[in-house]
Amino acid sequence: MMKKSIDYEKLISYGVRAPSGHNTQPWLFSIESDEIHIHPDLTRTLPVVDGDNHALYISLGCAAENIILAASKVGLSGDVSISESHDEATYLKISLSPDVAIEKDELFDFINRRQSTRNEYLQKQVPTEDLDALKESFELDGISMLTFTESKDFDTLQPLIIEGSNNQFKNNRFVEELVNWFRFSKSEAEERGDGLWTQCMGLPNMPSFIGNIVMKYFVSANSEAKRWKKLIGATAGFALFIAEKHDILHWVRLGRAFQRFGLTATKLGISHAHVNMPCEEPEVRQKLISELNLDPGFPLLLIRFGYSEKMPFSFRRSVNEVLINRKQETYV
Ligand SMILES: Cc1cc2nc3c(=O)[nH]c(=O)nc-3n(C[C@H](O)[C@H](O)[C@H](O)COP(=O)(O)O)c2cc1C
């Protein structure tokens, strides 16, 4: 039988399309025998908003899910585990093996079309069958998702969202970290291949010195609160992702779950974007847990969804920039 080569770099090229907090792309990839490893890039952490690196490992989980989906297209089944050694930072291992029974997962087709869409949504409900499809988009041990579409639920969530946003925008260190990852012009965003290009946030291109002035003098806790109230009013629903345990294994699984949710939403023509503030601010997260009776769960991502036009797509660094070893082709 003819042996078939595995194009690992191609698989990784889908991994890098994954979402990540502030588009830091905190990943490095290596290729080891029949495995792709995803290492955390600890030079790209977000110490203020993500002090325990949970969002970092969620992002690595998103990248792993993309690789699993891409592998399904070339007849490989993949299994994700985490490294056991305590001598180095925990990394993800994706083992890939030929599987004659595997069929391409249809979510693969939406990897390049998915985006975080941060504009204002239309006042339009999501039909029940599509809500059900979102709820059924993943099945991962220890991870659950609650959806909220009723105005009474919005009344519970809105004050927590605003409180989280207020805490963050009153914290100079948070704003400084955020602005560091802003890319105020297309040329800067494209050249660096990372960060938050302002056009993806609904802001115009501008020279970075003007952008810094705008952020410093015109964006405040009050202006953000006002903006959020408007966005929440136009949202069709929220999805809250909850981990049973607050550890790396569950963060990675939650990332995989969120990625499948995002791709399913994309398939259904539903926009989504993060409203994570109540999950990111520890005291507000505690309130969220008690108001929604989530104990002993850990709510780690809050996502709004609805209908809207697409926005410009964010940039990525190339596979070359994130691959730390190159390997001869493996034949299977
Ligand atoms: C764990 C995680 C946390 C994120 N947190 C936020 C957030 O708080 N606010 C936000 O607007 N986007 C957030 N994002 C979305 C990223 O900013 C986005 O994925 C990145 O800019 C790349 O853009 P894309 O998703 O359109 O490809 C988050 C993404 C991940 C994976």
The ligand as an SDF file (V2000), in Angstrom:
LIG
                    3D

 31 33  0  0  0  0  0  0  0  0999 V2000
   -9.5790   33.1240   26.0880 C   0  0  0  0  0  0  0  0  0  0  0  0
   -9.9990   34.2970   25.2480 C   0  0  0  0  0  0  0  0  0  0  0  0
  -10.3550   35.4930   25.8660 C   0  0  0  0  0  0  0  0  0  0  0  0
  -10.7710   36.5770   25.0960 C   0  0  0  0  0  0  0  0  0  0  0  0
  -11.1830   37.7210   25.7300 N   0  0  0  0  0  0  0  0  0  0  0  0
  -11.6910   38.7310   25.0080 C   0  0  0  0  0  0  0  0  0  0  0  0
  -12.2420   39.8750   25.6410 C   0  0  0  0  0  0  0  0  0  0  0  0
  -12.2700   39.9700   26.8740 O   0  0  0  0  0  0  0  0  0  0  0  0
  -12.7510   40.8680   24.8650 N   0  0  0  0  0  0  0  0  0  0  0  0
  -12.7510   40.7770   23.4970 C   0  0  0  0  0  0  0  0  0  0  0  0
  -13.2480   41.6950   22.8300 O   0  0  0  0  0  0  0  0  0  0  0  0
  -12.2380   39.7060   22.8680 N   0  0  0  0  0  0  0  0  0  0  0  0
  -11.7170   38.6820   23.5880 C   0  0  0  0  0  0  0  0  0  0  0  0
  -11.2340   37.5740   22.9560 N   0  0  0  0  0  0  0  0  0  0  0  0
  -11.2310   37.5220   21.4990 C   0  0  0  0  0  0  0  0  0  0  0  0
   -9.8440   37.8410   20.9660 C   0  0  0  0  0  0  0  0  0  0  0  0
   -9.5240   39.1960   21.1470 O   0  0  0  0  0  0  0  0  0  0  0  0
   -9.8000   37.4410   19.4900 C   0  0  0  0  0  0  0  0  0  0  0  0
   -9.9100   36.0510   19.4230 O   0  0  0  0  0  0  0  0  0  0  0  0
   -8.5280   37.8710   18.8030 C   0  0  0  0  0  0  0  0  0  0  0  0
   -8.4440   39.2620   18.7390 O   0  0  0  0  0  0  0  0  0  0  0  0
   -8.4440   37.3040   17.3840 C   0  0  0  0  0  0  0  0  0  0  0  0
   -9.5510   37.7120   16.6340 O   0  0  0  0  0  0  0  0  0  0  0  0
  -10.5820   36.6880   15.9890 P   0  0  0  0  0  0  0  0  0  0  0  0
  -11.2550   35.9360   17.0950 O   0  0  0  0  0  0  0  0  0  0  0  0
  -11.5420   37.5610   15.2230 O   0  0  0  0  0  0  0  0  0  0  0  0
   -9.8210   35.7610   15.0970 O   0  0  0  0  0  0  0  0  0  0  0  0
  -10.7990   36.4740   23.6890 C   0  0  0  0  0  0  0  0  0  0  0  0
  -10.4290   35.2710   23.0790 C   0  0  0  0  0  0  0  0  0  0  0  0
  -10.0380   34.1900   23.8450 C   0  0  0  0  0  0  0  0  0  0  0  0
   -9.6690   32.8980   23.1750 C   0  0  0  0  0  0  0  0  0  0  0  0
  1  2  1  0
  2  3  1  0
  2 30  2  0
  3  4  2  0
  4  5  1  0
  4 28  1  0
  5  6  2  0
  6  7  1  0
  6 13  1  0
  7  8  2  0
  7  9  1  0
  9 10  1  0
 10 11  2  0
 10 12  1  0
 12 13  2  0
 13 14  1  0
 14 15  1  0
 14 28  1  0
 15 16  1  0
 16 17  1  0
 16 18  1  0
 18 19  1  0
 18 20  1  0
 20 21  1  0
 20 22  1  0
 22 23  1  0
 23 24  1  0
 24 25  2  0
 24 26  1  0
 24 27  1  0
 28 29  2  0
 29 30  1  0
 30 31  1  0
M  END
$$$$
